[in-house]
């Protein structure tokens, strides 16, 4: 089985090896990585891994039009590795598959669902900063073990999803959260299952703009995606400096509050750590890889030491630290917030149509 993982990166050096090791141990056979405008050693590290046959690197430059991530995904759809793949996952380096069935691999996950399915829609699990402030060389999955409760349906970011899918299904190109579908006149309807293996209703399946289970019950029995969007305070500030790959959404205090949940201890991904560490050791043994990884970590540490001297950055850092962890609203209030959201959306739609 050929399983392809597609990603775009910019200055992700300290986190690349663990992310690659984790997904390689889980069964990913091919990594197609588009890198752009890197200055922390990411390119050099990826070149060493490419030389060892671990990844396929494409140095991608931003053109006018869509975001760098959407441009990369368009190019990736036409790449030969896509046509060779049986299943594909589009994933960022802060997203880790947390497989909870069989031997905790992607083939085991696929065997646990209906063979009719074109894809598995997997829900995010938001992880917070765990009280960490600085940048240290440690495994993300071990350093960050506090998360939002699995039953949380609000905020909306808690319900966003990623999709593992068959590229030969009724799809026309990649998307950040789910593949873009062919018109019904040219292809059948897609068939999706959720993270518990249950078939998803056609209203969701047919609307390619639906990227969340907002307002629906969580489905995580077989798989979910651990999303380490904030990490430490220092890592968050460096992420703010770098920017997001697919849009100009500000990385600010509001972004932190929307994702920094440390409500419950969540360590189920540790069942995959033994296999991950074994692959990680193999990667670190490859020529030049350990030094290049260490250089990336040092670069991020030095950048933070300079960044924190800027008054604006220091002010935000103080707000992040004092804001602490976000709280999940009580279940009844969550449902009310969802109802208000839908009402606001309908009101806005009516307002637009009447003008």
C-alpha positions in Angstrom: 0.0 0.0 0.0 1.4 3.4 -1.0 0.4 6.1 1.5 1.4 9.7 0.6 1.6 12.6 3.0 1.7 16.1 1.4 2.7 19.2 3.4 4.0 22.7 3.0 6.7 24.0 5.4 8.4 27.3 6.3 10.9 27.4 9.1 9.7 24.2 10.8 13.2 22.7 11.4 13.0 21.8 15.1 9.8 19.8 14.6 10.3 18.0 11.3 12.1 14.9 12.4 9.5 13.8 15.0 6.7 14.5 12.6 8.2 12.5 9.8 9.2 9.7 12.2 5.7 9.5 13.7 4.0 9.2 10.3 6.6 7.0 8.8 6.1 4.6 11.7 2.4 4.8 11.2 2.7 3.6 7.6 3.3 6.7 5.4 5.5 5.5 2.5 6.1 8.8 0.7 6.5 12.4 1.9 6.0 15.2 -0.6 7.2 18.4 1.0 6.9 21.8 -0.5 9.2 24.3 1.3 9.2 28.1 0.8 11.3 31.0 2.1 13.0 29.1 4.8 15.9 30.6 6.8 16.2 28.3 9.8 17.9 25.3 8.2 14.7 23.5 7.2 15.8 23.3 3.5 19.2 21.8 4.4 17.7 19.3 6.8 15.1 18.2 4.1 17.9 17.9 1.5 19.7 15.5 3.8 16.6 13.5 4.3 15.9 13.5 0.5 19.5 12.3 -0.1 18.7 9.4 2.2 15.5 8.6 0.3 13.1 9.6 3.1 11.3 12.6 1.6 10.7 14.3 -1.8 11.5 18.0 -1.5 10.2 20.7 -3.7 11.5 24.3 -3.1 8.4 26.3 -3.9 8.2 30.1 -4.6 5.1 32.2 -4.1 3.5 33.4 -7.3 0.7 36.0 -7.6 -2.8 34.7 -6.8 -3.6 32.1 -4.2 -1.7 31.5 -1.0 1.6 29.6 -1.1 -0.2 26.5 0.4 -2.9 26.4 -2.2 -0.3 26.8 -5.0 1.7 24.0 -3.5 -1.4 21.7 -3.2 -2.3 22.4 -6.9 1.2 21.4 -7.9 1.2 18.3 -5.7 -2.0 17.0 -7.3 -0.1 16.8 -10.6 3.0 15.3 -9.1 3.8 11.6 -10.0 3.7 10.6 -6.4 0.0 11.4 -6.2 -0.8 9.1 -9.1 1.1 6.3 -7.4 -0.6 6.6 -4.0 -3.4 4.4 -2.8 -4.3 6.9 0.1 -3.2 10.5 0.7 -3.1 12.8 3.7 -2.6 16.5 3.5 -1.1 17.5 6.9 0.7 20.4 8.6 3.8 19.7 10.7 1.8 20.6 13.9 -0.8 17.8 13.1 -0.2 14.2 14.3 -2.4 11.3 13.4 -3.5 9.6 16.6 -4.7 6.1 15.6 -6.5 4.1 18.2 -7.2 0.7 16.5 -5.2 -2.4 15.7 -1.4 -1.9 15.7 -1.9 1.9 15.5 -1.0 2.2 11.8 -2.7 3.7 8.8 -3.2 0.2 7.2 -4.9 -1.0 10.4 -7.1 2.1 10.4 -8.1 1.5 6.8 -8.9 -2.2 7.5 -11.2 -1.0 10.3 -13.5 0.9 8.1 -15.8 0.0 5.2 -14.0 -0.7 1.9 -16.6 1.5 0.2 -15.3 4.6 1.8 -13.4 7.2 -0.3 -12.0 8.9 2.7 -11.9 9.2 6.5 -12.8 12.6 8.0 -10.8 12.9 11.2 -11.5 15.6 13.8 -8.9 17.8 15.4 -8.0 17.6 19.1 -6.6 20.9 20.2 -3.6 20.8 22.5 -2.4 23.7 24.6 1.0 25.1 25.7 1.2 22.9 28.8 2.7 25.8 30.7 5.9 25.9 28.5 7.5 29.2 27.8 10.8 28.8 26.1 12.1 26.6 23.2 13.8 23.3 24.1 14.6 20.2 22.0 12.0 17.8 23.1 9.3 15.6 21.5 6.1 17.5 20.9 3.9 14.6 21.7 5.6 14.2 25.1 6.0 17.9 26.0 2.4 18.8 25.2 -0.1 16.5 26.9 -2.9 18.8 28.0 -5.8 19.2 25.6 -9.4 20.2 25.1 -12.0 17.6 26.2 -12.9 15.1 23.5 -16.6 16.0 23.8 -16.1 19.8 23.3 -18.0 21.2 20.3 -17.1 24.8 20.8 -15.1 26.8 19.8 -15.5 26.0 16.1 -11.7 25.3 15.8 -12.3 22.3 18.1 -14.4 20.7 15.4 -12.3 21.2 12.3 -11.1 18.1 10.5 -8.5 16.6 8.2 -9.1 13.9 5.6 -7.3 10.7 4.7 -8.6 9.7 1.3 -8.2 7.7 -2.0 -6.9 10.0 -4.7 -8.6 7.9 -7.4 -12.0 8.7 -5.8 -14.4 11.4 -7.1 -11.9 14.2 -6.5 -10.4 16.9 -8.7 -7.6 18.3 -6.5 -6.2 18.6 -3.0 -7.7 20.8 -0.3 -6.2 21.9 3.1 -8.9 20.0 5.1 -10.6 17.8 2.5 -10.2 17.1 -1.2 -12.0 19.1 -3.7 -14.7 17.2 -5.5 -15.5 16.6 -9.2 -18.9 17.9 -10.4 -21.7 15.4 -10.1 -22.1 15.5 -13.8 -18.6 13.9 -14.1 -18.4 11.7 -11.0 -20.5 9.9 -8.4 -21.0 11.3 -4.9 -18.1 10.8 -2.5 -18.5 8.4 0.4 -16.9 9.5 3.7 -16.7 7.9 7.2 -15.9 9.7 10.4 -13.2 9.0 13.0 -15.3 6.3 14.5 -15.9 4.6 11.1 -19.5 5.7 10.8 -20.8 6.8 7.4 -21.2 10.6 7.2 -24.5 12.0 5.8 -24.6 13.1 2.2 -25.2 16.8 3.1 -21.8 16.9 4.7 -20.1 14.7 2.0 -21.4 16.8 -0.9 -20.5 20.2 0.5 -16.7 20.5 -0.1 -16.7 23.8 1.9 -17.7 21.9 5.1 -14.5 21.5 7.0 -15.8 20.9 10.5 -18.2 18.8 12.5 -19.5 22.0 14.1 -22.7 21.2 15.9 -22.3 17.4 15.5 -21.3 14.8 18.1 -17.5 14.1 18.1 -16.3 10.9 16.4 -12.9 9.8 17.6 -13.1 6.1 18.4 -10.7 4.9 15.7 -8.7 8.1 14.9 -8.3 11.8 15.6 -5.7 14.4 14.7 -3.7 15.9 17.6 -3.2 19.5 16.7 -0.4 21.3 18.4 -1.2 24.8 17.1 0.3 26.9 19.8 3.1 24.9 21.5 5.2 27.0 23.9 4.9 30.8 24.2 8.2 31.3 22.4 7.2 28.9 19.6 3.9 30.7 19.3 5.7 34.1 18.9 8.0 32.6 16.2 4.9 31.3 14.5 3.4 34.7 14.6 6.6 36.2 13.0 6.5 33.5 10.2 2.7 33.7 9.5 0.2 31.1 8.3 0.8 29.4 5.0 -2.7 29.6 3.6 -4.2 32.9 4.7 -3.5 36.2 6.3 -5.4 35.5 9.6 -3.6 37.3 12.4 -1.7 35.2 14.9 -2.4 37.1 18.0 -4.0 36.8 21.5 -7.3 35.9 20.0 -5.7 33.0 18.0 -4.0 31.8 21.3 -7.3 32.0 23.3 -9.1 30.0 20.5 -6.6 27.1 20.6 -4.8 27.1 24.0 -6.8 24.5 25.9 -5.1 22.6 28.7 -8.2 21.2 30.3 -7.5 17.4 30.4 -4.5 15.2 30.4 -4.5 13.3 27.0 -1.7 10.8 26.4 -3.3 8.2 24.2 -0.8 9.0 21.3 1.9 7.5 23.6 0.8 4.1 22.3 2.5 5.1 19.0 5.6 6.5 20.6 7.7 3.3 20.7 7.5 2.9 16.9 8.1 6.6 16.4 11.2 6.7 18.6 12.6 3.7 16.7 12.2 5.5 13.4 13.5 8.8 14.9 16.7 7.0 16.0 17.2 5.8 12.4 16.7 9.3 11.0 19.2 10.8 13.5 21.8 8.2 12.5 21.7 9.3 8.8 24.6 11.4 7.5 24.4 15.0 8.7 20.9 14.8 10.0 21.5 15.2 13.8 23.7 18.3 13.3 21.2 19.9 10.9 18.4 19.3 13.4 20.4 20.7 16.3 21.3 23.8 14.1 17.5 24.3 13.5 16.8 24.2 17.2 19.6 26.6 18.0 18.4 29.0 15.3 14.9 29.1 16.8 16.3 29.7 20.3 18.5 32.6 19.1 15.6 34.1 17.1 13.4 34.1 20.2 16.1 35.7 22.3 16.2 38.6 19.8 12.4 38.7 19.2 11.6 39.1 22.9 13.6 42.3 23.0 11.1 44.0 20.8 8.6 46.0 23.0 5.5 44.9 20.9 6.5 41.2 21.1 7.3 41.4 24.8 3.9 43.0 25.4 2.2 40.2 23.6 4.3 37.6 25.4 3.2 39.0 28.7 -0.5 38.8 27.7 -0.1 35.2 26.5 1.5 34.2 29.8 -1.1 36.0 32.0 -4.0 34.8 29.8 -3.0 31.2 30.6 -5.3 28.5 29.5 -8.7 28.8 27.8 -11.8 27.3 29.4 -14.4 25.2 27.6 -18.0 26.6 28.2 -20.4 24.2 30.0 -22.2 21.8 27.6 -25.5 23.7 27.7 -23.8 27.0 26.9 -21.8 25.3 24.1 -25.1 24.2 22.5 -26.5 27.7 22.9 -23.4 29.2 21.3 -23.8 26.8 18.3 -27.5 27.9 18.0 -26.6 31.6 18.1 -23.9 30.9 15.5 -26.3 29.3 13.0 -28.9 32.0 13.6 -26.2 34.7 12.9 -25.2 32.9 9.7 -28.8 32.7 8.5 -29.4 36.4 9.4 -26.2 37.4 7.5 -27.3 35.4 4.5 -30.7 37.0 4.4 -29.2 40.4 4.7 -26.8 39.8 1.8 -29.6 38.4 -0.4 -31.8 41.4 0.2 -29.1 44.0 -0.8 
